[in-house]
Amino acid sequence: MIKVGVIGYGYSANTFHIPLIESIESMELTAISSSKPEVIEAEHPSVTVFDSAEALITSGNVNLVVITAPNHVHFSLAKLCLENGVHVVVEKPMVTTSLEAEELESIAEKSGLVLSVFHNRRWDGDFLTVQKLLRENALGDLKLFESRYDRFRPIVRQRWREEPGPGAGIWYDLGSHLVDQSITLFGLPEALTARCLPLRDGSKTTDYFHVLLHYQGFEVILHASSFSAAPNSRFRLEGSQGSFVKYGFDPQEAQLKNGMVPSQSGYGIENKEQYGSLYGDAAVECIATEAGCYQHYYQDVANAIITGDRNPVSPSDAVEVLKILELAEKSSQQGQTLSVCEAD
């Protein structure tokens, strides 16, 4: 059994990580570090509670640590794990700079430990559907790929993600998912043009972004707004033989939040009303959404630890994502299109 410790006991830990860890037969949740020990003892009585992340990491009682703490401590905590011979899963973005990511990548490689990043949106059903359509060349030659993650949150809230500092704002939060999905599909772009702005009254961090990734022969648009009260247009693909349009969000987050677990019937299955549409010359085809499967991420992590199989999201993947995040902020500040070579 892989003994797993979780750092933090907030939304991410409770909604995603703990239910997914508990769904994997070869993993056992044995420790949590939090400032709310009484809550953990009531909800997870068999788990050891630590009052600090450092105490959990150095306890010798865990093989894998999952870091769900604020972004600015990811680097120091992940480094401490690796220095203590512990495998690591880090919430996205892995760290706040690509230089920190490269340092952790080097340490993990030298120590022979698994360092992975929770880019769970690779296992969204709608993204898996897009991958399938592209593999099948259903659109012909792709010309435009648009990926959006709009929400209606016009009021600034008091939480660490909305406080100024390294890795804050929705470009690093939501944008890291969209960038990772784009690189997974297409590799690195040649150049990019970005607008990353604070548009809400009193906002101190980016709450809007519109980023163009320039590829040879086609364009990628990544977009998020905090003022979108309309139905979310998640994906739009346009090609020489047709277009694909998909509305709505993958259901897994809502299902997990409501207590559903991956072993239950219907988990990861989207309602037919949310299926996307493939448009051709004169026909419209309803495309069933692939089943979402976040649990596959943790199963792959377990396999990487136990048998040496491929890391599902490697540190090098995270380095590429961070370089794009950094370059987009630079592009926005300078008001210029920048070559991705400038991120090296």
Disulfide bonds with the S-S distance in Angstrom:
none
